Amino acid sequence: MSQYILHLSDLHIDDAGQADTYRTRLESDLKQELKIEKLDYLVISGDFSNTSVESEYSVAAEMIEKIITEFRLDKSRVVIVPGNHDLNWDLADESYTPKRTPPSGIFQDKVVSLGDKGYLVRDEEKYKKRFDHFNSYLYSQILKGESYPSDYADQILFVENPEDRILFLGFNSSWNIDPYFPDRSGINPEALNRAIDRVKDKVYDGWLKIAVFHHPVSGLEMMNDVFMQILAVHNFQIVLHGHIHTPNEGYYKYDTRRGIHIIGAGCFGKPTRIQDNPTPLQYNIIQYDTEQEQITVHTRKRDDHLGAWMADSRWSDKNHPDPYYHINLGQVKKKI
């Protein structure tokens, strides 16, 4: 039996017209081209908006709601994590106060030097409000009754299904980013600790464990990947990410027995103002054969923002590329 996981990333929604175009093209591709009438899970790995404002989030939320309804998804099977475009820079700015000299004993990562003009010093409680718009206008609108925590240690999302024996674990890799430190991606250590306290329970033995976050763990824009060691020790087999606007396939090797497959989704949408960007739009549909314990990642692309989705052939033989690649989970389990 196959289960279908729709993996989108980097929606960058601007307005309602754009959102409707994205939704209708996606629904047409899944139903008409791929013959998929029902999805089992929806994963969106960040950057729903461009500037983290209500107008962008409201149309993004409406688009996602319609996709959920169209493909008969239960919201308990939806995985949402924020990206670096999902923190509001105005709210981040409001957390910094100009000072002639920094207070004694304050950590350097909480201070911005302005040279001869002094310093900007961060107020921690105000700083945590950077994701308030993400929570109010998107997260809590889609996942009714839930709120995205302001405490970084609590910014973990568990989506688990005992019947399918699948666990998704979502992290906020943008928790330490702001306008002054835009490249400070990573996984919060306390959030990781709390997650591991839960997943170490024997009830998850033998489950397919998938971690989700926005930033990559390989390549030029990779974040510190030391946390991957902990995920590997607890037998996570897959991580899903976005951010780099191009599909990515890789493998994190921990030792001869354990490792994690890396699946990156490209850019599902682009801001209206840069629609002439030549990089194709992209998304992944992940097919999980539960009997064969095999994952097939089907990659789709759209060369024009008004055009149709099509196969994105880029894997295997460079002279005869395929629009998909396989991951054999059974082999990983046998090694363990």
Secondary structure, 3 states (H helix, E strand, C coil): CEEEEEEECCCCECCHHHHHHHHHHHHHHHHHHCCCCCCCEEEEECCCECCCCHHHHHHHHHHHHHHHHHCCCCHHHEEEECCHHHCCHHHHHHCEEEECCCCCCCCHHHEEECHHHCEEEECHHHHHHHHHHHHHHHHHHHCCCCCCCCCHHHCEEEEEECCCCEEEEEECCCCCCECCECCCCCCCHHHHHHHHHHHCCHHHCCCEEEEECCCCCCCCCCCCCCHHHHHHHCCCCEEEECCCCCCEEEEEECCCCCEEEEEECCCCCCCHHHCCCCCCEEEEEEEEECCCCEEEEEEEEECCCCCCCEECCCECCCCCCECEEEEEHHHHHHHC
